[in-house]
Amino acid sequence: MGVAENIVVGSHVWVPDPELVWIDGQVLSIKGKEAEIQLSDGNKVGSSLSKLHPKDEDAPPNGVDDMTKLAYLHEPGVLYNLKNRYDINEIYTYTGNILIAINPFKNIEDLYDVNVMKRYKGAAVGDLSPHVFAIAEAAYRAMINEEKNNSILVSGESGAGKTETTKMIMQYLAFLGGHNASEGRTVEKQVLESNPVLEAFGNAKTVKNSNSSRFGKFVEIQFDKHGRISGAAIRTYLLERSRVCQISDPERNYHCFYLLCASPPEDKEKYKLGDPKSFHYLNQSNCYELVGINAAQEYLSTKRAMEVVGINQEEQEAIFRVIAAILHLGNINFAKSEEETDSSVLENEESKLHLQITAELLMCDPSALEDALCKRVMITPEEVIKRSLDPLGATVSRDGLAKTLYSRLFDWLVQKINVSIGQDPESKCLIGVLDIYGFESFKNNR
């Protein structure tokens, strides 16, 4: 609600607008609870006094760095302050000890380099311009000085920049609590390299964001008595399993599928892969590539990151076998059986070939796999009953298997990374970083 009692003829106000959300103007007249306003664009409108908000005419044109300094902390005041700062490439703004970050959707030079880290080291929140490093610094200093655990919550809608913000927090904590460069594969290096691995298997392009985390993540970074990183643990939750089998244009499936399809010829031959357009789980959308991203190079970079976090070549091959098997699994189609009512068979020779390849990649018996897809097992106290599925039921079974395989693989990856990094039982304190898509709602996340 507006502050009607403070609004008089001549007052500068914010008025609701269907396109701009809010537009500024000046009150020309007031009759009862209605006002006539001369807008800054030259138009005149009428509005209820209760919908108006007073405008601070003395607010700096470039905004304020801490919105507790605003004369009016209402919606239009906040939004226009953020806009004014955004227009001059100031993407960070405080509201007390809360940092608001706006995704610039472009690279801003020298915003995160080591010289910036050095400036924020030891500085209190408010001493320097608002920055994600200041928040990480405050959490680290409170942990060291007060010997208590801290957590940083990173939340926002899809495309807001949560993934990048989380990485910058971890990068700064690694800068503060890191070891010498000559000390080899250190804990902080493994923690940082876990990011590209989890992104490859847990991130995807959405309508708003080319690298959207489709899972929640809590990273617990442990420190020893000297303030150096000594261990870490990653917990993930709410992986969007439905994306494995169903995507809409112009979104994409998880990055790893496209990376594997862009792998070197010998790998593509090993996993019987080709153009991503040939796979049902990928061709439901017309988007196969990301602007500025070389999938072949990203595949090799991901493999190198996997090595750093302790996933060896044999394990990598097993991981990619499962990824390839899921793609082939999606190309297995079913038709009605002519011999048995309400039952299904493989639709054609192509489906039989994809079933054979899937079985080879999963190292299982093709007949057993076909039986598992086309039949449902019901266990009663007396016996085990196999019931045939119609083509729709078999397709649902196929997609259910694909989602389960991917979910189990993702959980295994996280567990493997945790085992490799290791936890420090003698850790004195920790900082938790929670990356959560707090404002999104999935109708189907099963």
Stockholm file with secondary structure:
# STOCKHOLM 1.0

chainA/1-446         MGVAENIVVGSHVWVPDPELVWIDGQVLSIKGKEAEIQLSDGNKVGSSLSKLHPKDEDAPPNGVDDMTKLAYLHEPGVLYNLKNRYDINEIYTYTGNILIAINPFKNIEDLYDVNVMKRYKGAAVGDLSPHVFAIAEAAYRAMINEEKNNSILVSGESGAGKTETTKMIMQYLAFLGGHNASEGRTVEKQVLESNPVLEAFGNAKTVKNSNSSRFGKFVEIQFDKHGRISGAAIRTYLLERSRVCQISDPERNYHCFYLLCASPPEDKEKYKLGDPKSFHYLNQSNCYELVGINAAQEYLSTKRAMEVVGINQEEQEAIFRVIAAILHLGNINFAKSEEETDSSVLENEESKLHLQITAELLMCDPSALEDALCKRVMITPEEVIKRSLDPLGATVSRDGLAKTLYSRLFDWLVQKINVSIGQDPESKCLIGVLDIYGFESFKNNR
#=GR chainA/1-446 SS CCCGGGCCTTCEEEEEETTTEEEEEEEEEEETTEEEEEETTSCEEEEEGGGCEECCTTSCTTCCSBGGGCSCCSHHHHHHHHHHHHTTTCCEEEETTEEEECCCSSCCTTSSSHHHHHHHTTCCTTTSSCCHHHHHHHHHHHHHHHCCCEEEEEECSTTSSHHHHHHHHHHHHHHHHCCCGGGCSCHHHHHHHHHHHHHHHHEECCSSCTTEECSEEEEEEEECTTSCEEEEEEEEECCCGGGGTCCCTTCCCBHHHHHHHTSCHHHHHHTTCCCGGGCTTTTTSSCCCCTTCCHHHHHHHHHHHHHHTTCCHHHHHHHHHHHHHHHHHTTCCEEECSSSTTCEEECSHHHHHHHHHHHHHHTSCHHHHHHHHHEEEEECSSCEEEEECCHHHHHHHHHHHHHHHHHHHHHHHHHHHHHHHCCCTTCCEEEEEEEECTTCCCSCCC
#=GC SS_cons         CCCGGGCCTTCEEEEEETTTEEEEEEEEEEETTEEEEEETTSCEEEEEGGGCEECCTTSCTTCCSBGGGCSCCSHHHHHHHHHHHHTTTCCEEEETTEEEECCCSSCCTTSSSHHHHHHHTTCCTTTSSCCHHHHHHHHHHHHHHHCCCEEEEEECSTTSSHHHHHHHHHHHHHHHHCCCGGGCSCHHHHHHHHHHHHHHHHEECCSSCTTEECSEEEEEEEECTTSCEEEEEEEEECCCGGGGTCCCTTCCCBHHHHHHHTSCHHHHHHTTCCCGGGCTTTTTSSCCCCTTCCHHHHHHHHHHHHHHTTCCHHHHHHHHHHHHHHHHHTTCCEEECSSSTTCEEECSHHHHHHHHHHHHHHTSCHHHHHHHHHEEEEECSSCEEEEECCHHHHHHHHHHHHHHHHHHHHHHHHHHHHHHHCCCTTCCEEEEEEEECTTCCCSCCC
//
